[in-house]
């Protein structure tokens, strides 16, 4: 999923994961995967990047083929209401089977124009992710000057009782979650706008969007992911956890995502922002993530799916973007953390022999108050508790990190795992975790 050497913006056959914005990935019954994303293409003509929800297909979660659009443009009902030239942020989910044993896939897409909250979230259904997709109607709509909310960026979660919820929203009035009907995927109460679960101060233009809620059966917790900042240059992913779908959602330090008395940067544990590792590319503004959950012999495996921008490509509002899939883990404390490396296949995550975890690493720390690129530095790690080594298998432990090899160590609730370092073209031991101050770290072994 690194940048393709033969990439041509005008030729969709070379895109791979390039130009995928606000991505979500689902697994079809045949075992392959489909990626759905916003109608977008940096530096491309409208004819190159047609409207209708962009689709890609993969047999390995690494290589992606652009396969066209799910719909033949913006459905008339959504176009008439919003004037949208394209569709944004599709959410695709397998709907539970009905009484006759029939099961459809639901796609919740957004129609809007940039900077406006005259917006709508629509529903399309299909028997298979490949289609054919058919528009079914609008789920929630908002109008500038009438509604505070903004009906974009849909995400669907099935709660502990199997009840579906639609989470949506953006800058205008924060993130809301709305109970849906299990029978047809429409709102249980017509015209309802839902409950507020995350909001930011007007001092930062209320910059929160791209929300996604993951329900973990293992813990009974709801994990909210949301993107803070500007999608062009400062997006960063924040997380918080709640005991119920409607919150309150609190971060690793206990701050509520609806507490406007805090500084705007304080609420939400920042687990991914712009970063650069020594010898690697600079990635900026990662965000609008979804989560792919895969079933394996060892249990559930998680992947964060998000877009990110190339730091040195183009001007601010046309900077090229691509989709990343990266492993996501949960610490002993129950917090999601992500790999510093793009997923390149499970076979590349196994080391030739077990390596001690203690030693010199390159690591980056994400500070919530800063939107600057987090650059890696050398840290000395020792194990406080847990396994002493790994050959790439996932282990949970408490680590002591000492920056520069001296000074006061920082204790991190961490996960250690194998990954593929695309820059160094080698399998490496990596870690990701949260320290006692609520800062996320990730890194790879080697000085």
N, C-alpha and C positions, 0 to 999 in steps of 0.2 A: 504493500500500500504506500510505498514511498513514491516520490514523483517519477512518472514515467519518462524515460529518456526520449521517446518518440512522440511526446505529447504535442498535439496540434489543436488549438482552441476551436478551429473550424471543422474538425473531424471528430464526431462523437465516438467513433470506433477506437480512438486513442485515449479517451477520457479516463477509463478505469474508475477510480474513486474521486478523481478531480472534478471540481464543480458541484460536488454533492454538498448541499447546505441543509441544515436542520434534519439530519438523517435518522431513519429508524430501520432496523433490520429484523426480519422474521424468517422462521424456518418453515418451508413447505413440507407437505406430506411425503414428497420424494426425497427428502433429506437435504436438498439444496436451499440456498438462502436468497432472499430478495431484499434489496435496499430501496427505500422510497425516500424522496427528498424534494425540497423546494424547486420550483422552476427557476433555475439560475444558471448562468454561465459567464464567468468573468471574461470580458473582451470578446464576447460572441454575439453574432447577429440573432434576431428573434427566430429566424428560420432554422438556425443551428440548435437553439435551445427552446423548443416549442413548449407551449403551456399544456398543463394537464396532469401534473405530478410526475416527476422523473423517476424512472425505474432502472435498477441494475440487478444483475443476476450473478451468483457465485456458487461454485461447488466446494470452496475451501475457506471462505471468509477472508481470503487474502487477495485474490484476483477477481476483479469486477468487470462485467461487460454491460455497457449501456444498452438497454433494450427498448427504449422509447418512453411513451407516457401511458399512464393508467387510464386517463380520460381524454377525450378529443377536445381539449380546451377547458375553459372555465364554464361550468354549468350555468345555463341562462338565468336561473333564479339568483344565484350568487353574483353573477356579473351585473345584473340589473340593480341589485341592492348596493353593491360596493364599487363598481367600476374597475374591479381588479383585472389587470392584464394577464395575471398568472396565479397559480396556487402556491400556498406556502405550507411548510411544516406538516406534512401528512403523518398521521398516527395510524398504524395498521395493527389490528389485533384479531385473533381467532375468537369468534363468538361461540359461547356454549351451544350445544345442540338443542334443538327444540323437541317437542313431544314426539315428533315423527322421526327423530334421530338425524335431522338435517342440520348441517352447520355451515355458516357463511363466514367469510372474512369481512370485517368492517374497516373502512377507511374514513377517518375524520380529518378533513382538510380545512385549511383557512383561506379565506378570500378577503383581501384588503388592499390598501395602498399605503406606501411608507409615510409614517407620521400621522395617520388618521385612525380614529377608532370607529369609523363607519365600516364595520367588519362583520364577517359571518363565518361560522364553522358549519360545514355541511357533512353529510354522510353519504358514502357510496358503499356498495356491497358487491362481493364476488364469490364464486364457489372455490376459487383458488387464488393465491397471491398473483399469479400470472394473469388473472382476469378470466373473462371479461368483467369490467367494473361498470356498475350502473348507479347513477345518482338517485338517492332516495329522498332528499329534502334537507332543510336547514335545521340544525340542532339548537343553536343560540346565535342571536344577532344583536349588534349594538349600533347605535347611531350617534354621531358627533353632536354635542349640544343637548343630547337627551340622556344618554347613559354614561356613567362614569367608567364602567368596565370596557375592555377591548376584547372582542371575540376572536382571538387568534391563539395559535400554539397549543393545540389540543393534545392531551395525553389521557389514556384510559387505564384505570386500576380496578381490579376486582378485590374487594375487601375480604375480611375474614369470613363473612357469610356468603361470599360469592356475588355480592351486589356490585354492579359496575358504577364507576364515578368518572366524570369528565373533568379534568383539571385544565385550566386555560388562563390566559390573561397576559398583560404586559405593563409597560410603563404607566399607563393611564390611571389605574386604580388597583394595581397589584394582581396577585394570583388568586383565583377562586376555584372552588371545586363543587361540582354539580352532580347530584344523584341521577342516574339514568335508569330507564326501564330495562329489565333483563329480557323482556319479550322482543323488543324491536330496537333497542339502543337509543331511543329518543328520550328526552327529559321526562322524569316521572311527573313533574309538574310543569305544564306548558307555560312558557314565558319566564320561568325561574332563572335566576342568574347565579345562584349558589352562594357558598360561604367563603369569606376572605380567609386565606391561610398564609399569605406572605405579602408584604408591602414595603416600599422604601420611601424615604423622605423626598419632598420636592426639591431639596437642595441638590440632589443628584438626579433630578427629573424623574424620580420614582423608578430608576433603571433596574427592573427585574423582569425577566421573561423566560421563555423556553423551559417551563417547569415540567417535571416528570416525577411521579410518585410510585415507588416500588414497595409492594407489601411483601414482607418476609415471614413465611409461615413458621420458620424456625424460631423466631423470637416474638412473633405477633406484633412487630413494630412496622410503622409506615415511614419510609425514608423519602424525603423530599429533596430533589435536585432542582436547582434554579440557576440561571445565568445572570450575573450582575454586570453592569458596565455597558459599553458600546460594542455592538457586534462587529464594528469595523476594526477596532484596535485594542479594546480592553476587556472583552468578555472574559469572565472567569466563573468556574463552577463552584457553587456553594451547596452545602448539605445541612439538613436538620432532620430530627426524628420525632415522631409522635406516637401516642398510643391509640389514636383513632384517626380516621381519614380526614376529619375536619380540624385536626390539631388539638391543642397548640403544638407547633413544630419548634423544637429547641435545638440549638447547636451543641457542640462538644463542651462549651462553657456554660450552658444553660440559658443562653439568650434566646428570646422568642423572635421569630421572623416577622411578627406584627408589632414589635415594640419600637415605636417611633421616637421614644425618648433617648435611645441610644444614638451614637454617631452612626451615620449611614453605612460605614464599612464594618461595623462591629458584629452585627448579627449574621449568622451563617458561617459554617466552617469551610474555609476555602481549600478545596482538595486538588484543584487544577487551575493554573493560569498560564500566562505566557512564560516560556522557558527556553533555555539553551544549555546543552551539555557540551563540554570541551570536545572539539573535533566534530561536532554535529551541527545540523541546521538550527536556526532560530525559528521557533513556532510561536505565533501570537494569536491571541483572542480565541482560545478554545471554548466551545460552549454549545448551547442548545442540544444537550445530550438526551439520549434515551438509553435504555438498558436492555440488552439481549440476555435472556436466561436460557442456558443450555443444560439439559439433563445428561448426567454421566454416571458411570458406575460408582464414583465416589460421592455423588450428590449433585447439587446445583453448581454450575459454573457461570460466572457473570462476566459480561463484556460491557464496558461503557462505549457507546457509539456517539460520536460528536463530530462537528466540523472544526477546522482550524485553518489559519491563514499562513501563507509563506511570508516571512518578514520582509524579504527583499524583492517581492514581485509587485510592481505596479503602485499606483497612487492609493491613498487611503480608502476611497470608496469603491475601487475596482480591484483591490488586491486579490490575487488568486487564492482560492480555497480548495480544500479537499476533505474527505471524510477519514477519520481514524477509528479503528477498533482497538481497544486496549483492555487487557485483563483488569478486572475489578475484584477486589477481595474485601472481606470484612475482618477487622481486627478483633482481638478478644473482647475489647470494649464495645463492639458492635458498630464501629464506624467504617463506612466504605472508603477504600483507598485504591488508587489506580497505579498501574505499571508506568514507568518512565518510557517504555518502548512500545511501538506499534506491534500488534499481534501479527506474526509471520508464520504461524503454524506450530502446532503442539510439538512436533518432532524437533523443532529448533530450540525448544525450551529446556532440553535435557543436556546437562553437562557430561563430559566424558568421565568425570570422577567427582566424588564428594569434595567440596571445598569448605574450609573453615569460614564461618561468618565473620569472626573477628579479623580485623585488618584495616587497610586503607581503602576508602571508597570515594567515588565522585557523587555528591549529593546536592540537591537543591531544596530550599525551603520556601513555601508559599506564605507570604505575609499578607494578612487581610487588608491592612491599611494602604498597601502599595499596589499600583497597577503596572509597575515596571517589570521587565522581564527578569525572571528568577534564573540567575546563572549558577551553574554548578561550581562547587569548590571541594577541596580535599577535606575529608573528615576521617577521623579514626573511630572505628566501631569496636565495641566489646559487648559480649552477651551477658545480660544480667540474669535472665531466666529463659528456659526453653532450649531447644536443640542447639548444639554447637556448630553444626555443619549441614550442608544440603548439596545434592547433585541436581537441583532444579525442582525437587518436590516442594510443595507449599508447606511452610512451617510458620507457626506463630510464636513470637518471642518478645521479650522486652530488651531493648538495646540502649546502650549509652553511646551517644554521639559527641565527639569532641572536635570542634572545628579547628582546622589548622594544626591538629595534633597537640594543642595545648588549651588551657582555659578550663572553665567549668563545663562538665559534660551535661548533655540534655538527654533525659529519659524519654524513649519513644515506644509506644504500643504499636508493634510492627508486624508485618507479614513479609517473609522472605520467600523468593520464588525464582524460577529460571525464566529467562527472556532472551530474545534475539536482538542484539545490538546491530542495527542496520548500517550505522556509520562504520563500525569496526568490523562488520561482517563476521560476527562470532556469537556463540552462546555465552551468556553471562549470568552471574548471580545478581539479582536485584532485590530491592526492598522498597516498601512504602509504609508509612505509618503516621500517627498523630502524637505530638508531644503533649506534655501536661499543660502547656500554654495554649493549646488548641490549634497549633500550627501543623500543617501537613508537610511531610518530607517524602522525597523519593530519590533513589539513586542506584548505581551499579558498582560492583566491586572492581577495583583497579585504581591506580593513582594517576 
